[in-house]
């Protein structure tokens, strides 16, 4: 009878050992997935910052283009002259 008991204990030890190996593998995979998720999030944050920067550049260029196209300088000079004339009348 001692043999079957010994055989059972040996199998239980093997099962425990395999369970520990599996647990370690799962923990390693979890860490790898967490690292991948962090890298992905950082990548998307970087892309979001780049898109925001490009949007600001495009908006700035369009405002500058409108400014130049609308002869704003001439219109401002006209307004300055009119304001100066009004101030002189006081």
C-alpha positions as a Markdown table, in Angstrom:
| # | Residue | x | y | z |
|---|---|---|---|---|
| 1 | Unk | 0.0 | 0.0 | 0.0 |
| 2 | Unk | 2.8 | 2.5 | 0.5 |
| 3 | Unk | 3.5 | 2.7 | -3.2 |
| 4 | Unk | 0.1 | 4.2 | -4.3 |
| 5 | Unk | 0.4 | 6.8 | -1.6 |
| 6 | Unk | 3.9 | 7.7 | -2.7 |
| 7 | Unk | 2.7 | 7.8 | -6.3 |
| 8 | Unk | -0.1 | 10.2 | -5.4 |
| 9 | Unk | 2.2 | 12.5 | -3.5 |
| 10 | Unk | 4.6 | 12.6 | -6.4 |
| 11 | Unk | 1.8 | 13.5 | -8.8 |
| 12 | Unk | 0.5 | 16.2 | -6.5 |
| 13 | Unk | 4.0 | 17.7 | -6.3 |
| 14 | Unk | 4.3 | 17.7 | -10.1 |
| 15 | Unk | 0.9 | 19.3 | -10.4 |
| 16 | Unk | 1.9 | 22.0 | -7.9 |
| 17 | Unk | 5.2 | 22.6 | -9.7 |
| 18 | Unk | 3.4 | 22.9 | -13.1 |
| 19 | Unk | 0.9 | 25.3 | -11.4 |
| 20 | Unk | 3.7 | 27.5 | -10.2 |
| 21 | Unk | 5.3 | 27.5 | -13.6 |
| 22 | Unk | 1.9 | 28.5 | -15.2 |
| 23 | Unk | 1.4 | 31.2 | -12.6 |
| 24 | Unk | 4.9 | 32.7 | -13.3 |
| 25 | Unk | 4.2 | 32.6 | -17.1 |
| 26 | Unk | 0.8 | 34.4 | -16.6 |
| 27 | Unk | 2.5 | 37.0 | -14.5 |
| 28 | Unk | 5.1 | 37.5 | -17.1 |
| 29 | Unk | 2.5 | 37.8 | -19.8 |
| 30 | Unk | 0.5 | 40.3 | -17.7 |
| 31 | Unk | 3.6 | 42.5 | -17.3 |
| 32 | Unk | 4.3 | 42.3 | -21.1 |
| 33 | Unk | 0.7 | 43.3 | -21.8 |
| 34 | Unk | 0.9 | 46.2 | -19.3 |
| 35 | Unk | 4.2 | 47.4 | -20.9 |
| 36 | Unk | 2.6 | 47.2 | -24.4 |
| 37 | Unk | -0.5 | 49.1 | -23.2 |
| 38 | Unk | 1.7 | 51.8 | -21.6 |
| 39 | Unk | 3.7 | 52.1 | -24.8 |
| 40 | Unk | 0.5 | 52.3 | -26.9 |
| 41 | Unk | -1.0 | 55.0 | -24.7 |
| 42 | Unk | 2.2 | 57.0 | -24.7 |
| 43 | Unk | 2.3 | 56.7 | -28.5 |
| 44 | Unk | -1.3 | 57.9 | -28.9 |
| 45 | Unk | -0.6 | 60.8 | -26.5 |
| 46 | Unk | 2.4 | 61.8 | -28.6 |
| 47 | Unk | 0.3 | 61.7 | -31.8 |
| 48 | Unk | -2.4 | 63.7 | -30.1 |
| 49 | Unk | 0.1 | 66.4 | -29.2 |
| 50 | Unk | 1.5 | 66.4 | -32.7 |
| 51 | Unk | -2.0 | 66.8 | -34.2 |
| 52 | Unk | -2.8 | 69.6 | -31.8 |
| 53 | Unk | 0.4 | 71.3 | -32.7 |
| 54 | Unk | -0.2 | 71.0 | -36.4 |
| 55 | Unk | -3.8 | 72.3 | -36.0 |
| 56 | Unk | -2.4 | 75.4 | -34.2 |
| 57 | Unk | 0.1 | 75.9 | -37.1 |
| 58 | Unk | -2.6 | 75.5 | -39.7 |
| 59 | Unk | -4.9 | 77.9 | -37.9 |
| 60 | Unk | -2.2 | 80.4 | -37.4 |
| 61 | Unk | -1.2 | 80.2 | -41.1 |
| 62 | Unk | -4.8 | 80.7 | -42.2 |
| 63 | Unk | -5.2 | 83.7 | -40.0 |
| 64 | Unk | -2.0 | 85.1 | -41.3 |
| 65 | Unk | -3.2 | 84.4 | -44.9 |
| 66 | Unk | -6.5 | 86.2 | -44.3 |
| 67 | Unk | -4.7 | 89.1 | -42.7 |
| 68 | Unk | -2.4 | 89.5 | -45.7 |
| 69 | Unk | -5.2 | 88.9 | -48.2 |
| 70 | Unk | -7.6 | 91.4 | -46.7 |
| 71 | Unk | -5.3 | 94.4 | -46.9 |
| 72 | Unk | -5.5 | 94.7 | -43.1 |
| 73 | Unk | -2.6 | 97.1 | -43.0 |
| 74 | Unk | -4.4 | 99.6 | -45.2 |
| 75 | Unk | -7.6 | 99.3 | -43.2 |
| 76 | Unk | -5.7 | 99.8 | -39.9 |
| 77 | Unk | -4.0 | 102.9 | -41.2 |
| 78 | Unk | -7.3 | 104.3 | -42.3 |
| 79 | Unk | -8.8 | 103.6 | -38.9 |
| 80 | Unk | -5.8 | 105.2 | -37.2 |
| 81 | Unk | -6.2 | 108.3 | -39.3 |
| 82 | Unk | -9.9 | 108.6 | -38.4 |
| 83 | Unk | -9.2 | 108.1 | -34.7 |
| 84 | Unk | -6.4 | 110.7 | -34.8 |
| 85 | Unk | -8.8 | 113.1 | -36.6 |
| 86 | Unk | -11.5 | 112.5 | -33.9 |
| 87 | Unk | -8.9 | 113.1 | -31.1 |
| 88 | Unk | -7.8 | 116.4 | -32.7 |
| 89 | Unk | -11.4 | 117.6 | -32.8 |
| 90 | Unk | -11.7 | 117.3 | -29.1 |
